[in-house]
Amino acid sequence: MSDKEPIRLLILEESLNRAEELIVLLRSAGRATRAHQIESDVDFSAKISEQPWDLILAANEANGFTIQKVISQLQMLDKDIPVIMLADNRDPASITEGLKMGAIDVALDDDDERLLLLIQRELKNLETRRQKRNAEVELKETDRRNNLLLDSSTTAIAYVHEGMHIYTNQAYADLFGYEDPDEYAGIPIIDLIAKEDQGKFKTFLKSFDRDETQEAEFGCVDNEGATILTKLTMSPATYDREPCTQAIFQPLVDSSELEDRIKEISSQDLLTGLFNRQYFIEVLDQAVDNANQGKQSSIIFYMVIDHFPRIRSDAGISNADLVLGELATVIRDNVPDDHLIARFGDDVFTLLIEGNDKAAAGELAETIRTTTEEHMFEASGKNYQVTLSIGFSMIAENTSSVEQAISRAYQACDSIEEGNAIAFYEPKNPTAGEGGQSLSADTLKALISHALDADQFKLNFQPIISLHGEDEEQFEVLLRLPDAEGNALRPAQFMGPAEDAGLLQKIDRWVVFNAIKQLAKQREAGGNARLFINVSHKVLTDEEFLPWMSVSLKASRLASDSIVFQLHESDATSYIKQAAKFTKGLQELHIKSSINHFGCSLHPFKLLKHLTPDIVKLDGSFANEIEKNEEKREELVEIIRSLQASGVLTAISGVEDPSTLPTLFMTGINYIQGNYISEPLDDLDYDFSSEGL
């Protein structure tokens, strides 16, 4: 389960407020939820049958329904859902009793930090179990397909154990003049070798390395005693889950040169002359296997051409191809011959290095980067500047798949915000926030105080696009806190310590003041942007905020419709009366309001009975779900229709996959936002007219 997928959560808890607190706790840790509070045993039975669930957080008893009954029903239905018991006291006996009942662990009600760690652990364990079950199903299907392929193959294939045939296909029987492959059962493979070559064959077997494929040529005899010249390829294999040796006999025909050429072409990218994606993945798959078995670690590079669409637009397709070919040469000239280079995608190159020397890999990445930057690329008499963003990561025992190996290197590359740099993938500390930082609370508090005093916070702006042609320049304001290493920390990583230090009010005002300041400059320059500004729950109880903000807006000569104040759903739910008063105050000032991350609380539509925002922005996890699940697609459509029927405009964040756009368009949603449209920008500079959505 990726961090972007919502946690499907069942809560057995008497108090609605405590249930909402648990959801807020997960949201603060960067995890969205699809949660339901269990109302009774009948309700639990109905919900458990509706869809798969990821986790149950359960008090000992609520609404007459006990955790023991929850666990009993799960066991009866053979459901794999981890149950964490929420204990309201530190009595060791009650904790032990919870474990005896079948709870996976017990967390104290007042120890949220430990509860989060338990949740992270159990979700990871659940994902491992699900992957194992999926792998077992896929393995059975793969075995079935492999057997069909073996039986129908025109290549003579056998599996041999301790020199005896345990399987042969029909082509094998045909090659040696037998009608039925089963006739080979129990026959030694050496009986097929011509007598004059049997000594050579025995030597070949003795030298056969069980970890590698080996080839040799032998004379063989068929069922009628005729000699057949063959090439024998032997390699380690498994058959019916047992280790054995695969033997492939091929009659010798003088076509080796043609075969070599075909093999070369099939593995080559014709534009650059490098290896192609398919071949790279095949070799990478073996590298992952070697790493998993402790034989050989590797390092993978993921190299992306910065702003390649712009280069292709300026140069044209043919000239862009020339640039790609020249870049391939530059990379090849700087990489040792024993490293594997491939063109992995349109503007992506990959590199596979044996070994685990991170420092040497970093030096090589920097060499490739600087050489590319300094090289002047030429096509049709014009020069082009090309730079690379290079991410690299280790492939070791904990690398579970080819996809994970590529994903980690890609994540490192994707973390490079400005381009023309290198980055190494560092696995996340389970206690760290997004980006992998694990700074202490005291360090974060000091960092926040310094950022406020020295004006070191940073604002980014992400475009919000209309799906229905309205000509609007809209951005969401995103707050970032640079740390000592220059990493941009997100609010989820530092707002908790900021609240503990009593600094939320100052942060809110810093954000509003500086957002208005930048907006005023953009409008003075002829722009017409509108900003969605996120504020914390502190503004809801700050009687001076609205008057202060109104004065700031007038001083900047900005119209009241130029900004939209955005509240987090969890804040509005926790402070519902104050939120209603705040949005009413905004209406009196003719300023619009928005609810962000909508749809993650237990009863999201109850919130709208108490306050009337102008815009509701759905949580980004909905965008991730709609292409995977038809039911989630229908659920999203129903939510949007209900919201729009009440006169509310709708938006959704987290749009990162172009394949979701047709579905989102059909839902009727008004606005979309996400990295596919544009990553967060440093300023209010985006060409909205170019969006042909």
N, C-alpha and C positions, 0 to 999 in steps of 0.2 A: 504494500500500500504506500503510494507516494504521499509526501506531505501536502500535496495539492488536493488529494481526495478527501472528502469529508468523512468523519468518523460516524458510522451508523450506531447510535448510542441509545440504550434503554436505561432508564433511571428508576429505581425503586426507592422512593423518598417521599415522606409525608409532606414536607414543606416545599411549596412551589418556589419560594425564594431561594432555598438551598439548591434545588435542582437547577435554577437559572444560574446560580453562582458557579456550579460545576461546569456549565456550558461556557460561561465567561472565562473561567480558569483555562479551559482548553483553547478558547479563542485568543487569550493573552499569550499563550504558548505558540500561537501561529497555526492552530488547527481548527478548521470549520467542523461543524457537526450537523447531522440530521438526527435530532433527538426526539424521544417520546418518553413521557413520564407514565409509568405503569399505574393504572387506576384500580385494577382488580385482577383476580386469576383469569376471569373470562377475557378481559382486555389483553392480558399477557399472552394467552393462548392464541388470540386472533392476530396480534402483532407479530408473534414469532413465526407465524405461517405466511405472512405477507411478503417478506423479503429477507435476504441474509442480513445479519447484524454483526457488528464487530466487537462490541463490548457491552457489559452490563455492570453498572455501578449500583450497589444495593445496600441499603440499610438492613438491619436485622428484621425489621417489620415495618410495613406502611400500608395503610388502608385495609387492614385485615389480611394482607398477603405477605408471606414471609420469604426470606431468602432461601430457606430450606425447600419450600415449595418451588421456587424458581429453579433451583439446581436440580430437583427431582424431575421436573418437567423437561429440562434440557437433557438429562440423562435418558429419560424415557424416549424422547424424540431423537436421541443420538446426535444432538446439535453441538458443534464445536464453537462455543462462544465463551470467552473468558469472563468470569465473574469476580469482581473485586468487591469485597465487603467493606462498608463504611462503618467503622466502630465509633461509638460516642463515648467510650471510656477506655482507660488503659489497663483494664483488668486482663492479665495474661490468660486466665481461664476462658474468657469470652473470645479472645483472639484465637486460641487453640481450637475452640469449638467451631469457629467459622471455618478454619482450615479443614477440620474433620468433616464438616458438611459438604465440602467440595469447592469452596471458594479458592481461587488461584492464589490470592493473597488478601491481607487485611490492612487497610489504611485507617489511621485515626482521622476523625472529622476535622481536626484543627491542624493537620499536617499536610497542607496542599502541595508542598514541594515534593514530599515523598510520594504522594498520590500521582503527581505528574510523571515521576520516574517509573512508577509501577505501570502506568498506562502506556508509556513509551515502550517499556520492555515487553508487555503482553501483546501490544499491537505488532511489534516486530516478530515475536514468537508465533502469533497467529498467521502472519504473512508467510513465515517459513513453512508452517504446516500446510497452508493452502498451496504454496508453490510445490511442496512435496507431493500432495495429492494430484495436482495438475500434471506434474512431471510423470507420475506413475501412469496416469491415463494416457498421456502423450507417448510414453514408452511402449505401452501395450499396442497403441495404434501404429507406432513406428515399427515395432516388431512385425505386426501383421503386414504392413506395406513392404517391409524389407523382404519378408518371405515370399510375397507375391512377385517382387522384382527379381529375387534370386531364381525362383522357379521359371520365370518367363525370360530371363536374360539369355542372350545369345553367346555370352562369354562363359567358358567352362570354369565353374567355381565349386570348390569343395571346402569343407571344414574338417580339420584333422586334429585328433587328440592322441598324444603319445604314439604318433606314427600311423594311427588307424583312422579310416574314414568314419565320420559320424553324420555327415550330410554331403550329398552331391546334387547338383541340379541336372535338368534334362540335357542341357548343352554339354555338360561334362560326360554324361553317358553317351551322347551322340559322338563326341570326339573320339572316345575309345571303343566304340562299336558295341555298346550295351543298349538294350531296349529300355530297361527300367533302372532309374537311379538307385533304387533300393538294393540292387544287386551288389553295390559297393560296400554295404554295411559289414563292418568287421574286416574288410580287406586292407592290408597295409599299403600305404601309398608307394612304397619302394617297389611293389610288384608291377607298377606301371612304368618304371624306369628301365630302359634297355640295359642289359647286363654289363655292357662295356662302360656305361656311365654310372653304375650303382656305387662304385667307390667314390667317384666325384660327388655323387648325391649325398653320401654319408658324411663326407667332409663338409659339404654345404650345410647340412643339418647341424653339425657340431659347432659351426661358426655362426649359426643363425642367432641374431640378437633379438630377444623377445620384445624389445622396445622399439625396433625399427623394421622398416620394410626392406627386404633384400630380393635381388633378382639373379637368375642364372639360366643358362641354356642347357637343355638335356635332350637326349634322344629318348623317346618313349615307345612303348609297343601297345597296339590296340588289341582287341579281343581276338583278332585273326592272326596276330603275330607280325603285322606290318609295322614298320618303323615310322614314327612321326617326330619331326624336329620341332621342339617347343621352347618357349620362354616361360619359366616358372617364376611367379612372383609370390613370395610368402610374407605374411604380415601378421602381427598379433591381433586377435579378435576375441569376441565372446559369442557363444551360441547357446541358446536356452539358459542364459545367465552364467554359463560356465566358461572359464578361459580356455582358449584353443588357438589354433593357427588357421588362417585363411590361405588356401592355395588356389592360384589362378593359373591355368595353362592356356597359352596362346600359341597357335601354330605360327611358325616363323615365316613371315612374308616380308620381302624387302620393301617395306613402306615406312621405315623408321624416320627418314628425313621428312616425309610428308606429315607423319604423326607429330613430330616435334614442332613443325611449323604451325600446325593446327592448334596444338597446345599453347604455343607462344601467343598466337593471335587471340585465342579465347581468354587469355589472362591479361591482355594488354588494353590500355586506354588508347584508342587510335589517335586522338588529338595530341596527346602529350608524350606518348611512348612509355609512360609509366605503367605500373600494374593498375588494374581496374578494381572497382569496389568489390566485385564478387570474389576475385582472387585474394584480395586483402582480408576479407572476412574469413575465407577458408583457412588462411595461415594464422589469423588471429585466434580462430577457434582452437587450433592446435596449441597455440601459445597459452591460452587460458587453461586448457587441459594440463599442460606441462606445469603451469604454476600451481594448479589445484593439487597435483600429485607431488609437489615439492621438488620437482626436477629442475625447473628453470624459471626465474622471474623475468619479466619484460617491462618495457616502458612504451606507452603509446602516445603519439603526438596527434593533436587535432588542430589543423592550421587553416584559418579562414581568411580570405582576401577581404580587407576592409573596404566597405563601400563599393563592392563589385557591381551592383546594379547601376550605380552612377557611371562607372567606367564603361560598362557595356552600352549604356545609353549615349554617352559622349562619343565613343569610338565606333559603335556599330558592332553587329554580331561577328562579322569576319575579322575585324581588327582585334576585337576582344579575344577571339580564339588565338590570334597570333601572340597576344600578351600572355595568355595562359600557357602556350607552348614555351615561350621564353622564360616564364617563371618556373616551369617544370625543370628547365635546364639549370637555372640558378640554384634551385633546391638540390637537384641531383649532384651538381658540382661541389656542394658543401657537405654532402652526406657520404660516409664510408660505404664501400660497395656491399658490405655484409648487412646493411640495414635495408629494410623493405619500405619503399616509397610507393604510394598509390594516389591516384586522383579519386577521391571518395565521392565527390559530388560536384555540382556545377562550379562552385567557388571554394571547394574544400579539398585539402590534401591531408593525407594521413601518413604516419611514419611508425614503424615498429622496430624497436631496438631490444636485443637480448641483453639480459643483465639488469641490475638494480642500482646502478650508479646514478643517483639523482643529480649530483653536482655536475657530472659529465654531460648528462642529458640537458641540464639547464644551460650549460655553456654552448652545446650544439644548437639549442633553440635560439639562444641569443645571437649566435653566428648567422643562422638562417634569417632571423629577423633583421639584423643590421645590414647584411649583404643585400637583402631584398630592398630595404629602404634606400640604400645608397645606389642601387642599380638604376640606370635610366632605361626604361622600356620604350621600344620604338615600334610603331606599326603605321605603314603607309605615310611615312615622313613626319608623323606626329609623335611627340614624347608623352609618356604617361608615368605618373608617380604611383607606385604600388607599395602597400604596406601589409603586413600580416599580423593577425592576432593568433598566438600559439598557446594552446592549453596542453598540458601533458600530465599523465598520471601513471602510477605503478599498476602492474598486473601481477598479483601475488596470490597467496593461498585463499584470501577472503574475496577474491574477484569471482563472482558467481556465474557470470555468463559473458558472452561477446557483447551483448547489449549493454551490460553494466560497465564493461571496460571502455566502450565508446562513449557512453553517457558521462562517465567521470571526466574524461578528457574534454568532452564538449562543455561540461559545466565549468571547468577551469577556464576554457576559452571564452565562454559566455560571461564570465565574471569581469572580463576586461572591458571597462566602460568606454574608454576613449579610443581603443584600438592601438595597433602598433606597439604591442607589449607581449610579454610571456607570463604565464601563470601556472602554478603547480596545484593539482587537486589535493586538498587536505580533507580527509574524512571528517565529518561533523562530530564534535564532542556531543554526546547525548544530552548534556546539560546546557549546551550552547544554543543561542538563537540562530536565526537565518544568517548564513555567511560564515558560521563556524566559530564565532568569537565566544569565549567563555570568561569574559571580564567579570571581576567580582562586583558586588553591589556598591561597595565603597568606591571602587575605581570609576564605575559608571557615574555615580553621584558627583565625583570630582570633575569628571569629563563634562557633564551637563552644566555644572556651575561655571566652568571655564568658558564653555560655548556661549552661555548667556552673557557673561561679562565681556568676552572678547568678540562677540558677534560671529561665532564660528559655526553656528548651525547653517545648513544648506537647504535650499528649496529646489525641488525638481518639479516639472510640470508634464503631466501625461494627457495627450489629447483625448477628448470624448467626442465620438463621431455619431452623427445622425444617420440612421439606417434608411431614412425616408426622404432624403434630399433637402432638409432644412439647412439653410446657409448660416451656420452658427459656429463661432470659434470658442470652444469650451475646453477647459483644462481642469484636471484635478491637481491640487497642490499637495505634494508629497514631501514630508519632512525627513531629513537625513542628518545624522550626527557623525562627523568624521572622527575616527579614533586616532591614536598616536601613529599607527601604521598607514593611515590614509584610507582605511576601509570605511565605507558608508554604512553606519548602523541604522537599522529601520526602527520605527517606534516600538514594535513588539519587543525589541531587545532592551530598550532603555526607559520606557514610560513607567514601568513598575517601580524601579529605583527612583525615578523622578517624582512619582507620587509620594513615596516614602519620605523623600527629602522636602516635600512641600513646594515643589517647583512647577507643578502642572499649570498653575495660573500664569506664571511668567512665560512659560513655553507657549501657551495659547496666544498670549498677547504678542509675543515675538513673531509668531507665524502670521497672525492677522496683519500686523503692522507692515511686515516685509512683503507679504503677498500683495497688499494694497499698493505699496510703494512700487513694486515691479509692474503691476497692472496699470498704474497711472502713467508710467513711462511708455508702456506699449501703446496705450490709447493716444497719448500725445504724439506718438510717431505714426498715427493713422490706423492702428489696429482696433479691433472691436471685440477683444476677448472677454469671456466671462469665466470666473474662477470658482471652483468648488473647494471650499476651505474646510478641512477637518478640524474639529475642536473637541476637547475632552469633556468629561462630565462636570469638570470644575466650573465651566461657564454657566451651567444650569443653576448653580447656587450662588453665582456672583452677580449681585444686584447692580454692580457698577459696569458690567461688561457691555451691555447694549448701549448705554449712553456714551461710553468711551469709544466704542466701535463706530457709532453714528457720527461722532465728531471727527474721527479719523477719516471716514469716508467723505465727508463734506470738505475737509481740509485738502483732500486729494482731488477734489472736483470730479468725483466718480458718481455715476448714477446708481441708485439703489439696486437696479436689476443687474449690475455688473458682477455681483458676487452671490454665491449660494453657500449657506452654512450647512455643513454635513455632520450629522451625529451618528455614532456607531449604534447599531441596533441594540447591543447589550447595554450600553449606557442609557439609551432612551427607555429600555425596559426596566432597568434598575432604579431610575429616577423619573418615573413616568409622569408624576404631577409636575415636577420641575421642567421636564421636557415639553409638556403641553403649554406651560406658561411661557417658555422660551420661544417656541415656534409661533405662539400668538403675538409675542412682542416683536418678532421679526416681521410678521404680517402687517403690523401697525406701522412699521418702518418701510413697508413695500419691498422687503428683502425675502427671497425664497429660501426654503429649507429642504434638506434631503436626508433620508435615512440610508446609511451605508451598511453593507454586509447583511442585507435583509434576507430572512428565510432560515436563519440558523438557530433561533430561539425555539422554545417549546411551542409557543402559541404566537407566531409573528403577527397574525391579523388582529389579535386582541389589542396590540399596540396602536393600531390605526383607529380604534374606537375612541381613543383619548387624545390623539393629536393628528393634525392633517398636514403632512408634508406635501410639498409641491412635486417632489421627485422621490422615487424609491429606487435605490440601486441594489440589485440582487448580488449576493455573494458570488465571487468568482468560481467557487466550486461547482455551481450549476453549469457553467460553461464547459467544465471538464467532463461532466457526466452525460450531457445530452447525446453525444455520439456513441456512447457505450451502452446506453440503456433506454429502450423505448418507453418504459414506464416513467423514467425521469424526464424524458422529453415531454410526455403528456402532462406530467406534474408541473413543469415549467410553464407550459402553455396556459394551464388553468390558473396558475399564480398571476401571470401577466394579465390575463383577461379580467380577473377579479380586481386587480389593482387599477387597471384602466377604466373599468366600469365605475369605480369610485372617483374618477376624475384625476387620477394621479399619473404623471408621466413615469415611464419605466426605463431603467438602464441596467446594464450588467458589466461587471469588470472581469478581468482574467481571461480575455479572449486571446488565445495564443495559437490556435490552430485554424487555418483558413477553411478547413472542411466543415467547421461549425457555422460559418456565415449563412449558407442557405437555410439551415434550420432556424437560426436566430431571426432571419428575415421573415420566415413564415410564422414565427410566434407573434409578430407584430410589435416587438419591443422597440422602444423609441431610440435609445442610444446604446452604443457599445464602446468598450474601452479595453485595452490590453496590449501586450507586447507585440502581437501580430500587427496591430495598427501602427503603433510606435512605442518604443521604449521611452521611459521618462527622460525629458529633455532638461537642459540647463537653463533654458530661457523660453519665452513665449514666442517661439519661431517655428511655425508648422504650416504647411500649405494645405489647408482644408479643401481647396478647390480640386486637388489631385485625387481625392478619394472618390472613386467611381463605385461606390458600394450600393 
